[in-house]
Amino acid sequence: MDSSTLSPPSASSVKPQKKTGKAQGQRVGDQPWLRRLLIGLVLLAVFLLLVMPLIAIFVQAFSAGWSGFWTNLTDHYTLHAIGLTLLVAALTVPINLVFGVLLAWLVTRFDFIGRKVLMTLIDIPFAVSPVVAGLIYLLLYGSQGWLGGWLMDHDLQIMFAWPGLVLVTVFITCPYVARELIPLMQQQGSSEEEAALSLGASGWQMFRRVTLPNIQWALLYGVILTNARAVGEFGSVSVVSGSIRGETNTLPLHVELLYQDYNLVGAFTSAALLACLALITLAAKAWLEQRQMKEVES
């Protein structure tokens, strides 16, 4: 066999291929001008849709000066609305914390008939309008409802009182903790927990030393989301509260009533409080995400 047939082609004989179209690996937005344009458009949209309304709230709240803001902030009805809102959130968060952990444990650690149906039912509050949820509770526990007569006979009032506010808020916020925990617990599996039980740990010791450290960040994240929704809930609460000033008026409802009374400074003062709570929630969310990323990297 001729040796020339086995020799590799020389560099001069290899012709470079012409590049057609876009360079290989080039993506949309790799061009500097296009990337700057897209970033500028996103920042403009964020400023117009998110930042400007937030600034407008505080500008209107202080439009009458610090004295006007302080007068509306220390108003008796405003303070009662703040206290009632915090009470509802303080009762809702622990209830959904326990419920969410138990529900996530049930659907991720046990296989039973109706498991998929139960996981679907968890999302009912996401699918049902908050106003409809309030009407459902009014149908059940109102004076003309299915259980209303029994409650009246025993001198128990749920609707148009703080227990009704807690019930509808628990319903609206119940999926948040469970939905944060279920995917994580499914991914982690139960091998570590089974190993702890095989080594003689009790159920509580297993949960406290194995399960809880593994789900702590997702659990805190779900608690933050639950608290944020509980504080800002309006639709379902407006149905079952009756919007009674000084009795069943939460802070979001108080904003509406003040706006209807043409007390714009008072309405925006209460709205500024809700905005501050939202900013605190976002800061806590960002802190949790940062801590979680550091823990994963380490």
VOGU-3710 file (C-alpha; in Angstrom, 3 decimals, decimal comma):
1> mdsstlspps> 0,000/0,000/0,000  1,291/3,433/-0,933  2,454/5,367/2,148  1,034/8,574/0,726  -2,455/7,275/1,277  -1,816/6,938/5,000  -0,270/10,331/5,617  -2,544/13,003/7,103  -3,475/15,921/4,878  -1,263/18,952/5,187
11> assvkpqkkt> -2,518/22,132/6,837  -2,345/23,998/3,569  -4,660/21,509/1,896  -7,385/21,934/4,506  -9,732/24,710/3,519  -11,493/26,561/6,363  -15,232/26,278/6,322  -17,172/29,453/5,864  -19,342/30,503/8,806  -22,918/30,803/7,808
21> gkaqgqrvgd> -25,512/32,664/9,849  -24,917/33,215/13,520  -21,757/32,029/15,217  -21,982/28,707/16,977  -23,143/29,023/20,561  -24,406/32,571/20,130  -27,633/33,265/21,945  -30,245/35,955/21,683  -29,047/38,844/23,788  -25,322/38,157/23,439
31> qpwlrrllig> -24,920/41,376/21,542  -23,990/44,126/24,036  -26,507/46,652/22,713  -29,376/44,162/22,807  -28,452/42,993/26,293  -28,401/46,577/27,574  -31,741/47,261/25,891  -33,413/44,215/27,484  -32,019/45,022/30,919  -33,155/48,629/30,568
41> lvllavflll> -36,677/47,572/29,567  -36,937/45,205/32,528  -35,706/47,853/34,963  -38,152/50,372/33,488  -41,058/47,932/33,866  -40,061/47,166/37,463  -39,858/50,871/38,267  -43,215/51,719/36,676  -45,157/48,696/37,959  -43,578/48,056/41,369
51> vmpliaifvq> -41,418/50,883/42,657  -43,533/53,881/41,662  -46,754/52,602/43,318  -44,772/51,903/46,481  -43,304/55,401/46,451  -46,753/56,879/45,817  -48,118/55,154/48,924  -45,543/56,789/51,208  -45,828/60,170/49,451  -49,589/60,213/50,010
61> afsagwsgfw> -49,210/58,975/53,587  -46,937/61,913/54,443  -48,780/64,466/52,284  -50,149/66,140/55,433  -46,767/66,061/57,137  -45,487/63,956/59,982  -48,210/65,219/62,312  -50,967/64,054/59,963  -49,317/60,680/59,550  -48,908/60,235/63,294
71> tnltdhytlh> -52,482/61,338/64,029  -53,911/58,748/61,653  -51,485/56,097/62,830  -52,446/56,498/66,493  -56,176/56,649/65,780  -58,183/54,266/67,958  -59,705/52,385/65,033  -56,367/52,099/63,253  -54,672/50,679/66,341  -57,499/48,182/66,792
81> aigltllvaa> -57,223/47,145/63,141  -53,477/46,627/63,563  -53,984/44,563/66,700  -56,708/42,419/65,110  -54,582/41,809/62,022  -51,636/40,688/64,148  -53,936/38,473/66,237  -55,321/36,729/63,155  -51,807/36,200/61,782  -50,516/34,989/65,172
91> ltvpinlvfg> -53,240/32,322/65,297  -53,171/31,387/61,622  -49,433/30,790/61,261  -49,050/28,170/64,064  -52,179/26,317/62,936  -50,950/26,064/59,362  -47,431/25,296/60,543  -48,610/22,171/62,365  -51,134/21,274/59,672  -48,608/21,718/56,864
101> vllawlvtrf> -45,936/19,572/58,510  -48,422/16,787/59,310  -49,894/16,858/55,825  -46,479/16,830/54,143  -45,367/13,956/56,387  -48,496/11,994/55,555  -48,314/12,247/51,765  -44,528/11,777/51,508  -43,969/8,977/54,020  -47,068/6,806/53,555
111> dfigrkvlmt> -48,687/5,168/50,551  -52,439/4,828/50,889  -55,603/4,873/48,818  -56,631/8,430/48,016  -53,151/9,887/48,435  -53,200/11,634/45,055  -56,708/12,919/45,730  -55,522/14,384/49,021  -52,601/16,108/47,297  -55,068/17,589/44,812
121> lidipfavsp> -57,385/18,791/47,569  -54,502/20,740/49,119  -54,709/23,142/46,176  -58,403/23,969/46,637  -57,661/27,368/48,268  -55,593/28,266/45,192  -58,494/27,446/42,868  -61,371/28,919/44,891  -61,872/32,675/44,951  -61,358/34,185/48,432
131> vvagliylll> -64,807/35,792/48,227  -66,352/32,401/47,475  -64,449/30,918/50,418  -65,927/33,602/52,682  -69,424/32,854/51,386  -68,916/29,140/52,048  -68,045/29,815/55,691  -70,975/32,210/55,942  -73,242/29,453/54,638  -71,899/27,035/57,230
141> ygsqgwlggw> -71,561/29,168/60,355  -73,834/32,169/59,709  -77,070/32,724/61,577  -78,988/31,245/58,624  -76,342/28,638/57,888  -76,285/24,901/58,391  -74,648/25,153/61,825  -75,924/28,620/62,677  -78,861/27,465/64,758  -76,740/25,162/66,906
151> lmdhdlqimf> -74,177/27,922/67,460  -76,856/30,412/68,470  -78,378/27,907/70,904  -74,977/27,565/72,589  -74,273/31,322/72,491  -71,321/30,912/70,137  -70,600/33,514/67,468  -68,163/32,724/64,705  -69,247/34,927/61,845  -68,799/38,689/62,263
161> awpglvlvtv> -66,278/38,015/65,032  -62,568/37,255/65,214  -63,007/33,418/65,117  -64,530/33,732/61,661  -61,597/35,822/60,488  -59,187/33,168/61,706  -61,138/30,334/60,053  -61,233/31,881/56,588  -57,601/32,998/56,832  -56,517/29,478/57,804
171> fitcpyvare> -58,410/28,144/54,791  -56,833/30,611/52,375  -53,275/30,095/53,651  -53,280/26,368/54,436  -51,431/25,181/51,255  -48,299/27,315/51,627  -46,351/25,335/54,227  -47,389/21,967/52,818  -46,547/22,937/49,251  -43,078/24,088/50,314
181> liplmqqqgs> -42,365/20,882/52,221  -43,822/18,173/49,980  -41,379/18,455/47,020  -38,386/18,722/49,350  -39,387/15,736/51,486  -40,093/13,657/48,382  -36,633/14,458/47,041  -34,878/13,698/50,335  -36,605/10,378/50,869  -36,886/8,550/54,177
191> seeeaalslg> -33,574/6,673/54,361  -32,083/8,888/57,078  -35,233/8,662/59,185  -35,342/4,880/58,838  -31,692/4,717/59,865  -32,441/6,801/62,970  -35,309/4,502/63,937  -33,156/1,422/63,410  -30,574/2,913/65,797  -33,187/3,194/68,536
201> asgwqmfrrv> -34,398/6,791/68,202  -37,961/7,546/69,181  -40,381/9,212/66,783  -39,942/12,630/68,375  -36,140/12,293/68,469  -36,127/11,303/64,808  -38,234/14,332/63,868  -36,255/16,779/65,999  -32,751/15,598/65,052  -33,215/14,318/61,481
211> tlpniqwall> -36,383/15,582/59,798  -36,543/19,110/61,168  -32,937/20,080/60,272  -33,520/18,816/56,738  -36,706/20,839/56,194  -35,998/23,906/58,331  -35,421/26,381/55,480  -38,427/25,274/53,458  -40,502/25,352/56,638  -39,450/28,915/57,451
221> ygviltnara> -40,096/29,942/53,862  -43,621/28,532/54,048  -44,212/30,316/57,366  -43,147/33,648/55,833  -45,512/33,192/52,884  -48,339/32,193/55,213  -47,820/35,232/57,419  -47,670/37,586/54,420  -50,938/36,248/53,002  -52,642/36,264/56,412
231> vgefgsvsvv> -51,755/39,909/57,030  -52,885/41,078/53,609  -55,986/38,912/53,108  -58,982/40,969/52,006  -61,581/39,058/49,959  -62,637/36,275/52,317  -62,238/38,431/55,432  -64,481/41,158/53,999  -67,337/38,645/53,659  -67,267/37,189/57,176
241> sgsirgetnt> -66,211/40,272/59,162  -69,002/42,715/58,448  -66,358/45,501/58,482  -67,396/46,692/61,931  -65,113/49,506/63,026  -63,284/48,764/66,217  -64,469/45,125/66,284  -63,918/43,089/63,105  -62,014/45,526/60,914  -58,588/44,259/59,879
251> lplhvellyq> -55,972/46,562/58,409  -56,775/45,860/54,715  -60,480/46,438/55,412  -59,602/49,581/57,359  -57,812/50,957/54,297  -60,955/50,513/52,201  -63,239/52,148/54,763  -60,945/55,139/55,177  -60,737/55,556/51,407  -64,544/55,439/51,151
261> dynlvgafts> -64,682/58,139/53,849  -62,387/60,313/51,662  -59,722/60,203/54,368  -56,905/59,702/51,882  -54,112/60,413/54,332  -55,508/57,881/56,790  -56,041/55,277/54,053  -52,504/55,645/52,745  -51,118/55,641/56,282  -52,615/52,189/56,853
271> aallaclali> -51,505/51,151/53,372  -47,961/52,277/54,224  -48,018/49,960/57,238  -48,997/47,055/55,004  -46,263/48,046/52,562  -43,708/48,039/55,377  -44,838/44,549/56,387  -44,451/43,458/52,755  -40,919/44,869/52,595  -40,011/43,106/55,836
281> tlaakawleq> -41,376/39,870/54,366  -39,280/40,320/51,219  -36,175/41,009/53,297  -36,783/37,867/55,364  -37,359/35,857/52,178  -34,102/37,117/50,647  -32,212/36,350/53,858  -33,570/32,802/53,968  -32,663/32,184/50,332  -29,140/33,464/50,941
291> rqmkeves> -28,689/31,292/54,024  -30,021/28,273/52,166  -27,623/28,823/49,258  -24,673/29,150/51,658  -25,676/25,926/53,386  -25,960/24,089/50,076  -22,551/25,372/48,918  -20,900/24,393/52,175
//
